[in-house]
Amino acid sequence: MTRARFHVLELVARVALRVSPPRRAKATVDRAARWIGASCAPSDARRGATWLDRSGTCLSRALAVAACLPDSVVVIGVGPDRARGVAAHAWVELDGAPLRESDPDGEAIARLR
């Protein structure tokens, strides 16, 4: 899958998250991915996640990457943060394991299938 398609999906995710809750935003991004034919292998999704590292939020990036992997799950977690007290993070899991080892941060509080 191309870099441009990942960026389009991440933009769709950003807009969807502004107007709807995360579960509904995920459904919107999943539909957009099917519409543009954005399906990929795990290795391509890892590359796409790297391309998106400086775009949007961790949740918008996770929604975009997960939309390309039909059996993946977006995980939202929370953990302690010295500066803010609590920090949230989102990442993608495939077959119960993080897509990228560096992604998990905190305890999972929600899973978006």
Backbone hydrogen bonds in HBPLUS format (Angstrom, degrees):
<---DONOR---> <-ACCEPTOR-->    atom                        ^
c    i                          cat <-CA-CA->   ^        H-A-AA   ^      H-
h    n   atom  resd res      DA  || num        DHA   H-A  angle D-A-AA Bond
n    s   type  num  typ     dist DA aas  dist angle  dist       angle   num
A0006-PHE N   A0002-THR O   3.35 MM   4  6.77 156.6  2.41 147.9 153.6     1
A0007-HIS N   A0003-ARG O   3.06 MM   4  6.38 159.3  2.10 152.1 158.0     2
A0008-VAL N   A0004-ALA O   2.85 MM   4  6.13 151.0  1.94 149.6 157.9     3
A0009-LEU N   A0005-ARG O   2.99 MM   4  6.20 165.6  2.01 149.6 152.9     4
A0010-GLU N   A0006-PHE O   2.93 MM   4  6.17 151.3  2.01 146.1 154.6     5
A0011-LEU N   A0007-HIS O   2.99 MM   4  6.16 151.3  2.07 142.6 149.9     6
A0012-VAL N   A0008-VAL O   2.94 MM   4  6.25 157.5  1.99 151.2 157.6     7
A0013-ALA N   A0009-LEU O   2.90 MM   4  6.11 153.8  1.96 143.7 151.2     8
A0014-ARG N   A0010-GLU O   2.93 MM   4  6.23 153.4  2.00 144.9 151.5     9
A0015-VAL N   A0011-LEU O   3.09 MM   4  6.38 165.7  2.11 153.8 156.2    10
A0016-ALA N   A0012-VAL O   2.86 MM   4  6.01 167.1  1.88 153.4 157.8    11
A0017-LEU N   A0013-ALA O   2.88 MM   4  5.99 155.0  1.94 150.1 156.1    12
A0018-ARG N   A0014-ARG O   3.24 MM   4  6.45 132.4  2.48 136.3 147.8    13
A0018-ARG N   A0015-VAL O   3.05 MM   3  5.21 134.8  2.27 100.3 113.1    14
A0019-VAL N   A0016-ALA O   3.26 MM   3  5.42 136.3  2.46  98.4 109.4    15
A0020-SER N   A0016-ALA O   2.94 MM   4  5.87 126.1  2.24 148.3 161.3    16
A0025-ALA N   A0021-PRO O   2.91 MM   4  6.09 159.5  1.95 158.3 164.7    17
A0026-LYS N   A0022-PRO O   2.84 MM   4  6.04 154.0  1.91 150.2 156.4    18
A0027-ALA N   A0023-ARG O   3.18 MM   4  6.49 156.9  2.23 143.8 149.0    19
A0028-THR N   A0024-ARG O   3.03 MM   4  6.33 152.9  2.11 146.8 154.2    20
A0029-VAL N   A0025-ALA O   2.94 MM   4  6.23 163.0  1.97 155.7 159.4    21
A0030-ASP N   A0026-LYS O   2.84 MM   4  6.02 158.6  1.89 152.5 159.0    22
A0031-ARG N   A0027-ALA O   3.01 MM   4  6.21 155.9  2.07 144.3 150.1    23
A0032-ALA N   A0028-THR O   3.01 MM   4  6.30 157.3  2.06 147.3 153.8    24
A0033-ALA N   A0029-VAL O   2.90 MM   4  6.15 154.0  1.97 149.3 156.2    25
A0034-ARG N   A0030-ASP O   3.05 MM   4  6.36 156.7  2.11 147.8 153.4    26
A0035-TRP N   A0031-ARG O   2.95 MM   4  6.15 156.2  2.01 148.7 155.8    27
A0036-ILE N   A0032-ALA O   3.00 MM   4  6.28 152.5  2.08 150.6 156.4    28
A0038-ALA N   A0033-ALA O   2.76 MM   5  4.81 177.3  1.76 149.3 149.8    29
A0037-GLY N   A0034-ARG O   3.24 MM   3  4.99 153.3  2.31  95.7 103.5    30
A0040-CYS N   A0068-CYS O   3.00 MM  28  5.50 158.2  2.05 148.3 142.4    31
A0044-ASP N   A0041-ALA O   3.00 MM   3  5.28 120.5  2.37 106.3 120.9    32
A0045-ALA N   A0041-ALA O   2.98 MM   4  6.31 152.4  2.05 153.3 162.3    33
A0046-ARG N   A0042-PRO O   2.92 MM   4  6.21 152.6  2.00 150.6 157.0    34
A0047-ARG N   A0043-SER O   3.13 MM   4  6.38 155.7  2.19 140.6 146.9    35
A0048-GLY N   A0044-ASP O   2.82 MM   4  6.09 156.1  1.88 146.7 154.0    36
A0049-ALA N   A0045-ALA O   2.82 MM   4  6.05 151.7  1.90 146.6 154.1    37
A0050-THR N   A0046-ARG O   3.07 MM   4  6.36 149.6  2.17 142.9 150.5    38
A0051-TRP N   A0047-ARG O   2.96 MM   4  6.32 153.2  2.03 148.3 156.0    39
A0052-LEU N   A0048-GLY O   3.01 MM   4  6.26 141.8  2.16 144.3 154.4    40
A0053-ASP N   A0050-THR O   3.21 MM   3  5.16 161.3  2.25 103.5 109.3    41
A0055-SER N   A0052-LEU O   2.81 MM   3  5.16 170.8  1.82 129.3 130.9    42
A0061-ARG N   A0057-THR O   2.97 MM   4  6.16 161.7  2.00 154.2 159.4    43
A0062-ALA N   A0058-CYS O   2.93 MM   4  6.02 157.3  1.98 140.2 147.0    44
A0063-LEU N   A0059-LEU O   2.95 MM   4  6.12 161.0  1.98 151.2 155.7    45
A0064-ALA N   A0060-SER O   3.14 MM   4  6.28 155.9  2.20 140.5 146.7    46
A0065-VAL N   A0061-ARG O   2.97 MM   4  6.23 166.4  1.99 157.2 160.3    47
A0066-ALA N   A0062-ALA O   2.88 MM   4  5.91 167.6  1.90 152.2 156.4    48
A0067-ALA N   A0063-LEU O   3.08 MM   4  6.08 141.8  2.23 138.2 147.2    49
A0068-CYS N   A0065-VAL O   3.08 MM   3  5.59 153.1  2.15 112.1 119.9    50
A0069-LEU N   A0066-ALA O   3.01 MM   3  5.13 151.6  2.09 105.3 114.2    51
A0072-SER N   A0069-LEU O   3.04 MM   3  5.49 165.9  2.06 129.8 129.8    52
A0073-VAL N   A0093-GLU O   2.85 MM  20  5.19 154.2  1.92 150.5 157.2    53
A0093-GLU N   A0073-VAL O   2.80 MM  20  5.19 162.5  1.83 155.8 161.7    54
A0074-VAL N   A0112-LEU O   3.01 MM  38  5.00 168.0  2.02 145.8 144.9    55
A0112-LEU N   A0074-VAL O   2.74 MM  38  5.00 168.3  1.76 153.9 157.9    56
A0075-VAL N   A0091-TRP O   2.78 MM  16  5.37 169.6  1.79 161.4 164.9    57
A0091-TRP N   A0075-VAL O   2.94 MM  16  5.37 150.1  2.03 146.4 156.2    58
A0076-ILE N   A0110-ALA O   2.90 MM  34  5.17 167.9  1.91 148.8 151.2    59
A0109-ILE N   A0076-ILE O   2.76 MM  33  5.88 173.7  1.76 158.5 159.4    60
A0110-ALA N   A0076-ILE O   3.24 MM  34  5.17 147.4  2.35 147.0 146.3    61
A0077-GLY N   A0089-HIS O   2.76 MM  12  5.34 172.4  1.77 168.7 171.4    62
A0089-HIS N   A0077-GLY O   2.89 MM  12  5.34 151.0  1.98 149.0 152.2    63
A0078-VAL N   A0107-GLU O   2.95 MM  29  5.38 150.2  2.04 139.4 141.2    64
A0107-GLU N   A0078-VAL O   2.76 MM  29  5.38 146.3  1.87 156.4 144.9    65
A0079-GLY N   A0087-ALA O   2.90 MM   8  5.45 150.0  1.99 153.5 162.7    66
A0087-ALA N   A0079-GLY O   2.81 MM   8  5.45 166.9  1.82 167.1 170.2    67
A0081-ASP N   A0085-GLY O   3.21 MM   4  4.82 158.4  2.26 103.9 104.8    68
A0085-GLY N   A0081-ASP O   2.67 MM   4  4.82 141.8  1.81 146.0 149.8    69
A0099-LEU N   A0092-VAL O   2.80 MM   7  5.64 164.3  1.83 153.3 149.6    70
A0094-LEU N   A0097-ALA O   2.79 MM   3  5.44 158.0  1.84 161.5 158.5    71
A0097-ALA N   A0094-LEU O   3.16 MM   3  5.44 166.3  2.18 112.3 116.4    72
A0103-ASP N   A0100-ARG O   3.05 MM   3  5.58 164.3  2.07 119.1 124.2    73
